[in-house]
Amino acid sequence: ENREALPLAGFVKDKGSHPTHKGIIVSLYEEGMQPPDIARRTGHSLDAVDRYLSDYERVKLLIRRGNAPSDIPGLIGRGKVIVGQYVKILRQYHPELFAAKDRQR
């Protein structure tokens, strides 16, 4: 009602830095909310929401292809912090993308 993003379970449990609006938008997407609804709920334009989700999907694709998270900011032209948030969200919602690499450690 007051255009504030509500804390999501994953962020309430997180002891680290607070998520950016991009991280909140991507988490809502992963929870099944459609982009127009995300835009309304967060007070962002649909174009902005689509751009954030597109970047997130690019990160997901690169992780799926075996790229190291540390290489992705340079590959997609986005900052380390936001790519790090996207990777954290991917680990939460798609742990299978990291299972083989985690076993190799």
Wavefront OBJ file of the C-alpha trace (Angstrom):
o trace
v 0.000 0.000 0.000
v 2.787 2.434 0.805
v 5.029 1.224 -2.053
v 7.628 -0.268 0.285
v 9.092 -3.627 -0.621
v 8.229 -6.239 1.947
v 11.048 -8.294 3.457
v 11.188 -11.756 1.926
v 12.086 -14.844 3.919
v 15.484 -15.177 2.257
v 16.433 -11.628 3.182
v 15.141 -11.789 6.747
v 17.448 -14.751 7.377
v 20.368 -13.019 5.628
v 22.845 -11.463 8.018
v 24.761 -9.635 5.278
v 24.047 -6.436 3.404
v 20.502 -5.486 2.525
v 19.299 -6.425 -0.937
v 19.072 -3.811 -3.639
v 15.800 -3.131 -5.385
v 17.128 -5.320 -8.211
v 17.583 -8.218 -5.798
v 14.072 -7.732 -4.424
v 12.625 -7.668 -7.943
v 14.423 -10.873 -8.928
v 13.330 -12.624 -5.735
v 9.703 -11.702 -6.410
v 10.137 -13.119 -9.923
v 11.544 -16.368 -8.529
v 8.593 -16.583 -6.162
v 6.299 -16.626 -9.197
v 5.185 -13.016 -9.464
v 4.719 -11.717 -13.011
v 6.730 -8.686 -14.209
v 3.730 -6.294 -14.430
v 2.791 -7.158 -10.848
v 6.403 -6.735 -9.723
v 6.514 -3.311 -11.368
v 3.341 -2.223 -9.580
v 4.427 -3.612 -6.215
v 7.899 -2.085 -6.297
v 7.050 1.204 -8.002
v 9.404 0.507 -10.923
v 8.659 0.772 -14.605
v 7.980 -2.440 -16.473
v 11.017 -1.649 -18.657
v 13.256 -1.500 -15.573
v 11.842 -4.762 -14.204
v 12.335 -6.457 -17.586
v 15.937 -5.174 -17.739
v 16.758 -6.537 -14.258
v 15.179 -9.885 -15.062
v 17.051 -10.051 -18.359
v 20.353 -9.454 -16.555
v 19.429 -12.117 -14.002
v 18.632 -14.617 -16.749
v 21.993 -13.849 -18.392
v 23.761 -14.571 -15.089
v 21.784 -17.804 -14.754
v 22.747 -18.871 -18.282
v 26.439 -18.146 -17.682
v 26.415 -20.090 -14.404
v 24.668 -22.972 -16.163
v 27.419 -22.915 -18.816
v 30.080 -23.212 -16.117
v 31.347 -19.650 -15.875
v 32.780 -18.621 -12.528
v 30.684 -16.003 -10.725
v 33.764 -13.774 -10.475
v 34.005 -13.639 -14.290
v 30.380 -12.659 -14.904
v 30.496 -8.909 -14.112
v 32.969 -8.372 -16.955
v 31.036 -10.624 -19.307
v 27.713 -8.804 -18.914
v 28.900 -5.310 -18.012
v 27.314 -5.191 -14.556
v 28.831 -4.543 -11.154
v 30.172 -7.177 -8.780
v 27.628 -6.356 -6.072
v 24.552 -6.904 -8.210
v 25.983 -10.005 -9.891
v 26.813 -11.287 -6.406
v 23.202 -10.749 -5.350
v 21.960 -12.536 -8.455
v 24.294 -15.468 -7.744
v 23.081 -15.595 -4.139
v 19.467 -15.710 -5.347
v 20.395 -18.427 -7.861
v 21.961 -20.474 -5.063
v 18.737 -20.152 -3.100
v 16.314 -20.996 -5.908
v 18.503 -23.118 -8.201
v 21.113 -24.924 -6.072
v 21.426 -27.589 -8.767
v 23.365 -25.082 -10.881
v 26.139 -25.135 -8.278
v 25.999 -28.745 -7.055
v 28.751 -30.151 -9.305
v 31.120 -27.250 -8.623
v 30.483 -27.394 -4.878
v 31.325 -31.119 -4.854
v 34.677 -30.384 -6.565
v 35.812 -28.082 -3.744
l 1 2 3 4 5 6 7 8 9 10 11 12 13 14 15 16 17 18 19 20 21 22 23 24 25 26 27 28 29 30 31 32 33 34 35 36 37 38 39 40 41 42 43 44 45 46 47 48 49 50 51 52 53 54 55 56 57 58 59 60 61 62 63 64 65 66 67 68 69 70 71 72 73 74 75 76 77 78 79 80 81 82 83 84 85 86 87 88 89 90 91 92 93 94 95 96 97 98 99 100 101 102 103 104 105
